[in-house]
Amino acid sequence: MLEGRSLIEPGNFSLEETEGLFALAEKIENDDTFLRGSCGGKLLATLFFEPSTRTRLSFEAAMLRLGGSCLGFADPGSSSAAKGESLADTVRMAASYADAIVMRNPKEGAALLASRYSPVPVINAGDGGHHHPTQTLTDLLTIRRLRGGVKDLVVGYCGDLKFGRTVHSLAKALSRYENISMIFISPEELTPPEYIVRHLQKSNVEFREIRSLEEAMPHLDVLYMTRVQRERFFNEEDYIRLKDTYILNEEKMALGKKELVVLHPLPRVNEIAVEVDDDPRAAYFKQAKYGMYVRMALLSSILGVSGA
């Protein structure tokens, strides 16, 4: 049972519980009346201390489609945080009005801290470069739908693997599945953090780090592209030097398998050329829509209206 549970990192839910969410999301996808209105009278607080488009809108769309309502802020400057209010007090206040809280914060560990002060479930919508578990649920659901399951795959991650919380979350989540191997493609300055490397080693996941996207392409079943995140750099010169290191275009796509699935958590800048959008292997806009379905499944489950 997920009722009343918080989601701070992908490992908070067992594989069985995660698969249950996917089954629920697929029911919602196939029947747009399923669970419609089930969250009537419920309130979701969306506390976004960092910019967001897809995550915030998909959570709000999910809650509204379930018949619930949303309140919150998309700019910390419009909240009492701008006056110096502590995160703990903000969370306590929001919990007194809402039945669940979705929060994005630039500081690693902020969501875990919030969950310790909140009497209602907290969903981590991204905490700095640490975790983004609902994006991971989105990614896994997309792979499941487009590849027929989550096993026996070579998954490549390309771009900013040092600061990319979506990469960190997905790598940890995929390490629990059968026969998954990984290829990390990045400049030396943006390789995966040590805690991810240690986790994969401990989980006996086969992986390697390389610098060339062209070298990796023929081997991949899934390619997870990411942008180089300007907001994570302390030095503008480093960002400018690294931001165009990898650009996926038609020429590179020609090196990939026929069944390749290309994912991107979005937003993109220029790391995927617009010409790739018409390739049937480009799945990032489908991925964004799956995000709404899986968040509907998650919200209905933690609010206790789905039976999951």
SERO-4910 file (N, C-alpha, C, O; in steps of 0.05 Angstrom, whole numbers):
BEGIN
 pado doro    nc1    nc2    nc3   cac1   cac2   cac3    cc1    cc2    cc3    oc1    oc2    oc3
  Met    A     17    -24      0      0      0      0     17     25      0     36     27     16
  Leu    A     11     44    -17     26     69    -19     13     92     -5     24    114     -4
  Glu    A    -11     88      5    -26    109     18    -10    122     41      0    108     58
  Gly    A     -7    148     40      7    163     61     37    163     59     51    174     76
  Arg    A     48    150     38     77    147     35     89    171     20     76    183      3
  Ser    A    113    179     28    128    200     13    145    186     -8    152    162     -5
  Leu    A    153    201    -29    172    191    -49    194    211    -51    191    233    -63
  Ile    A    217    204    -40    241    222    -40    262    213    -60    275    229    -72
  Glu    A    265    186    -63    283    175    -83    271    149    -93    254    137    -80
  Pro    A    280    140   -117    267    117   -130    266     92   -112    247     77   -114
  Gly    A    286     88    -95    287     65    -79    267     64    -56    265     44    -42
  Asn    A    251     85    -52    231     86    -31    209     65    -37    196     56    -18
  Phe    A    204     59    -62    183     40    -69    197     14    -79    217     16    -93
  Ser    A    186     -9    -72    197    -34    -81    191    -37   -111    175    -22   -123
  Leu    A    205    -57   -124    199    -62   -152    170    -70   -156    158    -62   -176
  Glu    A    159    -85   -138    131    -94   -140    113    -70   -138     93    -68   -153
  Glu    A    118    -51   -120    102    -27   -117    105     -9   -142     85      2   -151
  Thr    A    129     -8   -153    133      8   -177    118     -4   -201    106     11   -216
  Glu    A    119    -30   -204    105    -43   -226     75    -39   -223     61    -36   -242
  Gly    A     65    -38   -198     37    -33   -193     29     -5   -202      7     -1   -214
  Leu    A     47     15   -198     42     42   -208     41     42   -238     24     56   -250
  Phe    A     59     28   -251     59     27   -280     33     15   -291     22     24   -311
  Ala    A     24     -7   -279     -1    -20   -287    -24      0   -285    -42      1   -302
  Leu    A    -24     15   -263    -45     35   -258    -43     57   -279    -64     66   -289
  Ala    A    -19     67   -285    -16     88   -305    -25     78   -333    -37     94   -348
  Glu    A    -21     53   -339    -29     43   -365    -60     41   -366    -71     45   -388
  Lys    A    -73     34   -344   -102     34   -343   -113     63   -348   -132     66   -363
  Ile    A   -100     82   -336   -108    110   -340   -104    119   -369   -121    132   -380
  Glu    A    -81    111   -380    -76    117   -408    -97    106   -427   -105    119   -446
  Asn    A   -105     81   -422   -124     67   -439   -153     74   -435   -170     69   -452
  Asp    A   -159     86   -412   -187     94   -406   -187    121   -392   -181    122   -368
  Asp    A   -193    142   -406   -190    169   -394   -212    175   -374   -212    196   -362
  Thr    A   -230    156   -369   -250    160   -348   -242    145   -322   -253    150   -301
  Phe    A   -221    129   -324   -212    113   -301   -200    132   -280   -181    147   -286
  Leu    A   -210    131   -256   -202    148   -233   -208    178   -237   -200    194   -220
  Arg    A   -222    185   -258   -229    213   -263   -247    221   -240   -267    208   -234
  Gly    A   -240    243   -226   -256    253   -204   -252    240   -178   -264    247   -158
  Ser    A   -233    220   -177   -229    204   -152   -216    221   -130   -219    213   -106
  Cys    A   -203    243   -137   -190    259   -116   -206    285   -110   -196    305   -101
  Gly    A   -232    283   -116   -249    306   -110   -247    314    -81   -249    297    -63
  Gly    A   -243    340    -76   -240    350    -48   -212    349    -38   -206    359    -16
  Lys    A   -193    337    -53   -165    335    -44   -150    359    -55   -155    369    -77
  Leu    A   -129    368    -40   -113    391    -48    -83    382    -49    -73    369    -32
  Leu    A    -70    391    -71    -41    386    -75    -27    413    -73    -33    431    -88
  Ala    A     -7    414    -55     10    438    -54     35    434    -71     49    415    -67
  Thr    A     40    453    -90     63    451   -107     82    473    -99     77    497   -104
  Leu    A    105    466    -87    124    485    -77    149    483    -94    166    466    -91
  Phe    A    152    502   -113    174    501   -132    193    524   -127    188    547   -134
  Phe    A    215    517   -114    236    537   -108    256    540   -132    275    556   -130
  Glu    A    251    524   -153    267    525   -177    248    525   -201    226    515   -199
  Pro    A    257    536   -224    239    536   -248    232    508   -257    248    489   -254
  Ser    A    208    505   -267    198    480   -278    176    485   -297    159    503   -293
  Thr    A    175    470   -319    152    471   -337    137    444   -336    115    442   -326
  Arg    A    150    423   -347    137    397   -349    130    385   -322    107    375   -319
  Thr    A    148    385   -303    142    372   -278    119    385   -264    100    372   -255
  Arg    A    120    412   -261     99    426   -247     72    424   -262     52    418   -249
  Leu    A     72    428   -288     47    427   -303     36    399   -304     11    396   -303
  Ser    A     53    379   -306     43    351   -307     31    343   -280     11    329   -279
  Phe    A     43    352   -258     31    347   -232      4    361   -229    -16    350   -219
  Glu    A      3    386   -237    -22    401   -235    -43    389   -254    -67    386   -246
  Ala    A    -35    381   -278    -54    368   -296    -64    342   -285    -88    335   -287
  Ala    A    -46    327   -273    -53    301   -261    -74    305   -239    -94    291   -238
  Met    A    -69    324   -221    -87    329   -199   -114    339   -208   -135    330   -198
  Leu    A   -114    357   -228   -139    367   -238   -155    345   -253   -180    344   -250
  Arg    A   -142    328   -267   -155    306   -281   -167    286   -261   -187    273   -267
  Leu    A   -155    284   -238   -165    266   -217   -187    280   -201   -199    267   -183
  Gly    A   -193    305   -207   -215    319   -194   -207    335   -170   -224    347   -157
  Gly    A   -181    336   -164   -171    351   -142   -164    380   -149   -169    388   -172
  Ser    A   -152    394   -131   -144    422   -136   -115    426   -127   -104    410   -113
  Cys    A   -104    448   -137    -75    454   -131    -73    482   -120    -88    500   -126
  Leu    A    -53    485   -103    -45    512    -93    -15    511    -89     -3    490    -85
  Gly    A     -3    535    -90     26    535    -86     39    558   -100     27    578   -106
  Phe    A     65    555   -106     80    576   -119    100    564   -138    111    542   -134
  Ala    A    106    579   -160    126    571   -180    151    589   -178    170    585   -194
  Asp    A    151    608   -160    173    627   -157    177    632   -127    160    643   -114
  Pro    A    200    623   -116    204    627    -88    204    657    -79    199    663    -56
  Gly    A    208    674    -99    207    703    -93    179    712    -86    176    734    -74
  Ser    A    159    696    -93    131    704    -86    122    690    -60     99    692    -53
  Ser    A    140    675    -47    133    661    -23    148    674      1    165    692     -3
  Ser    A    142    665     25    155    676     49    184    667     51    198    676     69
  Ala    A    192    649     34    221    642     33    238    666     27    260    668     36
  Ala    A    226    685     11    241    709      5    244    727     29    261    745     30
  Lys    A    228    722     50    230    737     75    248    723     96    252    733    118
  Gly    A    258    700     88    275    685    106    262    662    120    274    651    139
  Glu    A    238    655    113    224    633    126    239    607    121    249    602     99
  Ser    A    242    590    141    256    565    138    240    546    122    215    548    120
  Leu    A    254    526    110    240    506     94    221    490    112    199    484    104
  Ala    A    229    484    136    212    469    155    186    483    160    165    471    160
  Asp    A    187    510    164    163    525    169    145    526    145    121    525    147
  Thr    A    157    530    121    142    530     96    127    504     92    103    504     85
  Val    A    140    482     97    128    456     94    106    452    114     84    442    107
  Arg    A    110    459    139     89    456    160     65    472    152     42    463    155
  Met    A     69    496    142     47    514    134     31    501    111      7    499    112
  Ala    A     46    492     90     33    480     67     17    455     74     -5    450     64
  Ala    A     29    439     93     16    414    101    -10    419    117    -28    402    118
  Ser    A    -12    443    128    -37    449    143    -60    455    124    -84    456    132
  Tyr    A    -54    460     98    -75    467     78    -80    444     59   -102    441     49
  Ala    A    -59    427     54    -60    408     32    -59    379     42    -51    373     64
  Asp    A    -67    361     24    -66    332     30    -40    319     21    -34    297     29
  Ala    A    -24    333      4      2    323     -5     18    347    -15      6    367    -23
  Ile    A     44    344    -15     62    365    -23     81    355    -45     93    334    -42
  Val    A     83    370    -67    103    365    -87    123    388    -85    115    411    -86
  Met    A    149    382    -82    168    403    -78    193    400    -96    204    377    -98
  Arg    A    202    422   -108    228    423   -121    245    444   -107    235    466   -100
  Asn    A    270    437   -102    288    455    -87    316    451    -98    324    429   -104
  Pro    A    332    473    -99    359    470   -110    379    457    -92    401    451   -100
  Lys    A    371    452    -67    390    440    -48    386    410    -45    364    401    -40
  Glu    A    408    395    -48    407    366    -43    398    360    -15    407    372      4
  Gly    A    380    341    -13    370    333     13    346    349     23    335    343     44
  Ala    A    338    370      8    316    386     17    290    371     20    274    375     38
  Ala    A    285    353      1    260    338      1    259    319     25    238    315     38
  Leu    A    281    306     31    282    289     55    277    305     80    262    296     98
  Leu    A    289    328     82    284    345    105    255    353    107    243    352    129
  Ala    A    243    360     84    215    368     84    197    345     94    178    349    109
  Ser    A    204    320     86    187    298     93    188    293    124    169    281    135
  Arg    A    209    301    137    212    297    165    195    317    181    189    313    205
  Tyr    A    187    339    169    171    359    182    142    359    173    124    372    185
  Ser    A    136    344    152    109    344    141     92    321    151    100    298    150
  Pro    A     68    327    160     49    306    168     34    293    144     20    274    147
  Val    A     38    305    120     26    294     96     48    285     77     71    293     80
  Pro    A     42    267     57     63    257     39     77    279     24     65    299     16
  Val    A    103    276     21    120    294      5    131    280    -19    141    258    -17
  Ile    A    128    291    -42    139    280    -67    161    298    -77    157    322    -80
  Asn    A    184    287    -80    208    301    -89    206    306   -119    206    287   -135
  Ala    A    204    331   -127    204    339   -155    231    349   -165    233    363   -185
  Gly    A    252    341   -150    279    348   -157    292    363   -134    283    384   -126
  Asp    A    315    352   -124    330    366   -103    359    370   -112    375    352   -110
  Gly    A    365    393   -123    391    399   -133    400    378   -154    385    371   -172
  Gly    A    425    368   -151    435    348   -170    431    320   -159    444    301   -169
  His    A    413    316   -140    411    291   -126    391    272   -139    399    253   -153
  His    A    364    276   -135    344    257   -144    321    271   -158    315    295   -153
  His    A    307    256   -176    283    266   -188    266    241   -193    263    232   -216
  Pro    A    254    230   -172    242    203   -174    218    202   -192    213    181   -204
  Thr    A    202    223   -195    179    220   -212    187    222   -242    173    211   -259
  Gln    A    209    236   -248    220    234   -275    230    206   -280    227    196   -303
  Thr    A    241    193   -260    250    166   -263    227    147   -269    228    129   -286
  Leu    A    205    151   -254    181    135   -260    171    139   -288    163    120   -302
  Thr    A    172    164   -297    165    171   -325    183    156   -345    174    144   -364
  Asp    A    210    157   -339    229    144   -357    225    114   -359    225    102   -380
  Leu    A    221    102   -335    217     73   -335    191     65   -349    191     45   -363
  Leu    A    170     80   -344    145     74   -358    148     76   -388    138     59   -403
  Thr    A    162     97   -397    167    100   -426    182     77   -438    175     66   -459
  Ile    A    204     69   -424    219     46   -433    202     21   -434    203      5   -453
  Arg    A    187     17   -413    169     -7   -411    149     -7   -434    145    -28   -446
  Arg    A    137     16   -440    117     17   -462    129     14   -489    118      1   -507
  Leu    A    153     25   -494    165     26   -521    183      2   -526    188     -5   -549
  Arg    A    194    -10   -505    212    -33   -508    199    -59   -499    211    -80   -500
  Gly    A    174    -58   -489    160    -82   -481    168    -93   -454    160   -114   -446
  Gly    A    184    -77   -439    193    -86   -413    219    -72   -405    231    -58   -422
  Val    A    228    -75   -380    252    -63   -371    272    -84   -363    275    -91   -339
  Lys    A    285    -96   -383    305   -116   -378    321   -121   -404    312   -114   -425
  Asp    A    345   -133   -401    361   -140   -424    366   -116   -442    363   -118   -467
  Leu    A    375    -94   -430    379    -69   -445    407    -58   -441    419    -60   -419
  Val    A    418    -45   -462    441    -28   -459    432      1   -460    421     10   -480
  Val    A    436     15   -438    426     42   -435    449     61   -435    468     58   -419
  Gly    A    448     81   -453    469    102   -454    459    128   -443    436    136   -449
  Tyr    A    476    141   -427    469    168   -417    490    187   -429    514    182   -428
  Cys    A    481    209   -439    499    227   -453    495    256   -444    472    266   -443
  Gly    A    517    270   -438    516    298   -432    526    304   -404    548    296   -397
  Asp    A    510    318   -388    517    326   -361    510    303   -342    488    302   -332
  Leu    A    529    286   -336    524    263   -318    534    269   -290    529    253   -272
  Lys    A    547    292   -286    556    299   -259    533    312   -243    529    305   -220
  Phe    A    520    331   -255    499    346   -241    471    337   -248    451    345   -235
  Gly    A    468    319   -268    442    311   -278    427    293   -259    432    269   -258
  Arg    A    408    304   -243    394    288   -223    377    267   -237    372    245   -225
  Thr    A    367    272   -261    351    252   -275    368    227   -282    358    205   -281
  Val    A    393    232   -289    411    210   -295    417    194   -270    416    169   -270
  His    A    422    208   -248    429    194   -223    405    177   -214    409    154   -206
  Ser    A    381    187   -215    358    172   -206    353    148   -224    347    126   -214
  Leu    A    355    152   -250    349    131   -269    370    108   -267    363     85   -267
  Ala    A    395    116   -264    416     96   -261    412     78   -237    414     54   -238
  Lys    A    405     91   -214    400     76   -190    375     58   -193    375     35   -184
  Ala    A    355     68   -206    330     53   -209    335     29   -228    325      7   -222
  Leu    A    349     34   -250    353     12   -269    371    -10   -258    371    -33   -267
  Ser    A    387     -3   -238    405    -23   -226    390    -46   -213    401    -67   -206
  Arg    A    364    -42   -208    348    -63   -195    335    -82   -216    323   -102   -208
  Tyr    A    338    -76   -242    326    -93   -262    346   -113   -274    370   -111   -270
  Glu    A    335   -132   -288    350   -155   -297    366   -149   -322    355   -138   -342
  Asn    A    392   -156   -321    409   -154   -345    410   -127   -358    405   -124   -382
  Ile    A    415   -107   -342    418    -79   -352    448    -72   -352    461    -76   -331
  Ser    A    458    -62   -374    485    -51   -374    484    -22   -383    464    -14   -396
  Met    A    504     -7   -376    503     22   -380    529     33   -392    550     23   -387
  Ile    A    525     53   -409    548     67   -421    544     97   -414    524    109   -422
  Phe    A    564    108   -401    563    137   -394    581    152   -413    605    147   -416
  Ile    A    568    172   -427    582    187   -448    583    216   -439    562    229   -439
  Ser    A    606    226   -433    609    253   -423    637    263   -426    656    247   -429
  Pro    A    641    290   -425    668    300   -422    679    292   -394    663    286   -376
  Glu    A    705    293   -391    717    284   -366    707    300   -342    705    290   -320
  Glu    A    700    326   -347    692    344   -326    663    337   -316    655    347   -295
  Leu    A    648    322   -332    620    317   -325    613    288   -322    591    279   -328
  Thr    A    632    272   -313    627    243   -309    609    239   -284    606    257   -268
  Pro    A    597    215   -282    579    210   -259    593    213   -233    617    207   -230
  Pro    A    579    222   -212    591    225   -186    598    198   -174    588    178   -182
  Glu    A    616    199   -155    627    175   -143    606    158   -130    608    133   -131
  Tyr    A    585    170   -118    565    154   -104    549    138   -123    539    116   -116
  Ile    A    545    147   -148    531    131   -168    549    108   -177    539     86   -180
  Val    A    574    114   -181    593     93   -189    594     71   -168    593     47   -175
  Arg    A    596     79   -143    597     59   -121    571     42   -120    572     18   -116
  His    A    549     56   -124    523     42   -123    522     21   -145    513     -2   -140
  Leu    A    530     27   -169    530      8   -192    549    -15   -187    543    -38   -193
  Gln    A    572     -9   -176    591    -30   -170    580    -49   -149    582    -73   -151
  Lys    A    568    -37   -128    556    -54   -107    533    -71   -117    529    -93   -108
  Ser    A    519    -60   -138    496    -75   -149    504    -94   -172    487   -107   -184
  Asn    A    530    -95   -177    541   -113   -198    530   -106   -226    524   -124   -242
  Val    A    526    -80   -231    517    -71   -257    541    -66   -275    560    -52   -267
  Glu    A    541    -77   -299    563    -73   -318    560    -45   -330    539    -37   -339
  Phe    A    581    -29   -329    581     -3   -341    609      6   -349    629     -6   -341
  Arg    A    609     25   -367    635     37   -375    631     67   -381    609     75   -387
  Glu    A    653     82   -380    652    110   -386    669    115   -411    692    106   -413
  Ile    A    657    130   -430    671    136   -455    666    166   -461    650    179   -449
  Arg    A    680    176   -481    678    204   -489    663    208   -515    654    230   -521
  Ser    A    660    187   -531    650    189   -558    621    178   -561    616    155   -555
  Leu    A    603    196   -569    575    187   -574    574    169   -598    559    149   -598
  Glu    A    590    175   -618    590    158   -643    599    130   -636    588    110   -648
  Glu    A    618    127   -618    627    100   -611    605     84   -597    603     60   -600
  Ala    A    589     98   -581    568     84   -566    543     77   -582    531     56   -577
  Met    A    536     93   -601    510     91   -615    503     63   -625    480     55   -620
  Pro    A    521     48   -638    512     22   -649    505      2   -627    492    -18   -634
  His    A    512      6   -602    508    -13   -581    483     -8   -564    476    -25   -548
  Leu    A    470     15   -568    450     24   -549    422     14   -556    414     14   -579
  Asp    A    407      7   -535    378      2   -538    362     27   -530    341     32   -541
  Val    A    373     42   -511    361     67   -501    383     87   -499    405     82   -489
  Leu    A    378    111   -510    397    134   -507    383    156   -491    362    165   -500
  Tyr    A    395    163   -469    383    184   -451    400    209   -454    422    211   -442
  Met    A    391    227   -470    405    253   -474    399    272   -452    376    273   -442
  Thr    A    418    289   -445    413    310   -425    427    336   -434    446    335   -450
  Arg    A    417    358   -424    429    383   -430    451    389   -409    450    379   -387
  Val    A    471    405   -417    490    415   -398    477    438   -383    468    457   -396
  Gln    A    475    436   -357    458    453   -341    473    478   -332    489    478   -314
  Arg    A    466    500   -345    480    526   -338    477    533   -309    496    543   -297
  Glu    A    454    526   -297    448    535   -269    465    519   -249    467    527   -226
  Arg    A    478    497   -257    495    482   -238    524    491   -238    540    482   -222
  Phe    A    532    508   -257    560    516   -260    566    541   -244    550    560   -243
  Phe    A    588    541   -231    598    565   -217    614    583   -235    617    607   -230
  Asn    A    624    571   -257    641    586   -275    628    586   -303    625    565   -315
  Glu    A    621    610   -312    608    613   -338    625    603   -361    615    592   -380
  Glu    A    652    607   -359    670    598   -380    669    568   -383    670    558   -406
  Asp    A    667    553   -361    666    524   -363    640    515   -376    640    497   -393
  Tyr    A    618    528   -370    592    522   -383    594    526   -413    586    509   -428
  Ile    A    604    549   -421    606    555   -450    624    535   -464    618    528   -487
  Arg    A    645    527   -451    664    509   -464    652    481   -467    659    466   -486
  Leu    A    634    473   -449    624    445   -449    596    442   -461    588    420   -467
  Lys    A    581    464   -465    553    461   -470    547    448   -497    525    436   -501
  Asp    A    565    450   -517    559    439   -543    576    414   -549    581    407   -572
  Thr    A    585    400   -528    602    377   -531    588    355   -547    601    343   -565
  Tyr    A    563    350   -542    548    329   -555    522    340   -567    506    352   -553
  Ile    A    519    336   -593    495    344   -607    485    321   -623    499    312   -642
  Leu    A    462    310   -617    450    287   -631    436    297   -656    418    314   -655
  Asn    A    445    288   -679    434    296   -705    428    272   -722    432    249   -713
  Glu    A    418    276   -747    411    254   -764    435    236   -770    432    212   -772
  Glu    A    458    248   -773    483    233   -779    489    213   -757    495    190   -762
  Lys    A    487    222   -732    492    204   -709    469    184   -706    474    161   -698
  Met    A    445    192   -711    422    173   -709    425    150   -729    416    128   -723
  Ala    A    437    155   -751    441    134   -771    459    112   -761    459     90   -772
  Leu    A    474    117   -740    491     97   -728    477     79   -709    487     58   -700
  Gly    A    452     87   -701    438     72   -680    421     49   -691    416     47   -715
  Lys    A    412     32   -673    395      9   -679    368     19   -689    359     41   -683
  Lys    A    355      1   -704    328      7   -713    308     10   -690    289     25   -692
  Glu    A    313     -6   -668    294     -6   -646    303     14   -624    291     14   -602
  Leu    A    323     30   -629    333     49   -609    310     67   -599    293     76   -615
  Val    A    310     73   -573    292     93   -562    308    116   -551    326    113   -534
  Val    A    302    140   -561    317    164   -552    299    180   -532    277    188   -539
  Leu    A    309    183   -508    295    197   -487    310    223   -480    334    225   -484
  His    A    295    242   -468    307    266   -458    287    277   -437    263    279   -443
  Pro    A    297    284   -413    278    294   -392    267    321   -399    247    330   -387
  Leu    A    279    335   -418    271    362   -426    273    382   -402    270    373   -379
  Pro    A    278    407   -407    280    420   -433    306    415   -447    327    410   -434
  Arg    A    305    415   -473    330    413   -489    338    441   -496    322    460   -497
  Val    A    364    444   -502    374    470   -512    381    465   -542    365    471   -560
  Asn    A    404    453   -547    411    446   -574    424    419   -576    436    412   -596
  Glu    A    422    403   -554    436    377   -554    422    356   -571    434    335   -577
  Ile    A    397    361   -578    383    344   -598    374    363   -621    358    381   -616
  Ala    A    384    359   -645    376    376   -667    346    372   -673    336    350   -670
  Val    A    333    393   -682    304    392   -687    298    371   -709    277    359   -709
  Glu    A    317    366   -726    313    346   -748    308    318   -737    296    302   -751
  Val    A    317    313   -713    314    286   -701    285    282   -692    276    259   -689
  Asp    A    270    303   -688    242    300   -678    225    282   -695    207    269   -685
  Asp    A    231    282   -721    214    267   -740    223    238   -742    209    222   -755
  Asp    A    244    230   -729    253    203   -729    235    187   -710    231    195   -688
  Pro    A    224    164   -719    206    149   -702    219    139   -676    205    130   -658
  Arg    A    245    139   -674    259    130   -650    260    152   -629    268    147   -606
  Ala    A    253    177   -637    253    200   -618    228    198   -601    206    201   -611
  Ala    A    231    193   -575    208    188   -558    204    209   -536    188    204   -518
  Tyr    A    219    231   -536    218    249   -514    192    264   -510    186    272   -487
  Phe    A    177    268   -531    151    281   -527    130    261   -517    112    268   -501
  Lys    A    132    236   -527    115    215   -515    122    212   -485    104    209   -468
  Gln    A    147    213   -479    157    211   -452    144    232   -434    136    225   -411
  Ala    A    142    256   -443    130    277   -427    100    271   -421     91    277   -399
  Lys    A     86    259   -441     58    252   -436     55    229   -416     37    229   -400
  Tyr    A     73    210   -418     73    188   -399     77    198   -370     67    186   -351
  Gly    A     91    221   -368     96    233   -342     70    240   -328     68    238   -304
  Met    A     50    250   -344     25    257   -331     10    232   -322     -2    232   -300
  Tyr    A     11    211   -338     -3    186   -330      9    174   -304     -6    166   -286
  Val    A     35    174   -303     48    161   -279     44    178   -254     43    168   -232
  Arg    A     43    205   -258     38    222   -235      8    220   -226      3    223   -202
  Met    A    -10    215   -244    -38    210   -236    -39    184   -220    -53    183   -199
  Ala    A    -24    164   -229    -24    139   -214    -11    143   -186    -21    132   -166
  Leu    A     10    158   -185     24    163   -159      6    178   -140      3    170   -117
  Leu    A     -6    200   -149    -22    217   -132    -47    201   -122    -53    202    -98
  Ser    A    -60    187   -139    -84    172   -131    -76    150   -111    -92    143    -93
  Ser    A    -52    139   -114    -43    118    -95    -36    129    -68    -45    118    -47
  Ile    A    -20    150    -67    -12    160    -40    -35    174    -26    -35    177     -1
  Leu    A    -56    183    -41    -79    195    -29   -100    174    -22   -121    181    -11
  Gly    A    -95    149    -29   -112    127    -21   -138    125    -36   -157    114    -24
  Val    A   -139    133    -61   -164    131    -76   -163    111    -98   -183    106   -112
  Ser    A   -140     98   -102   -137     79   -124   -138     50   -115   -141     32   -132
  Gly    A   -135     45    -89   -133     18    -79   -105      7    -81   -100    -16    -73
  Ala    A    -86     23    -92    -58     12    -96    -43     17    -70    -19      9    -69
***
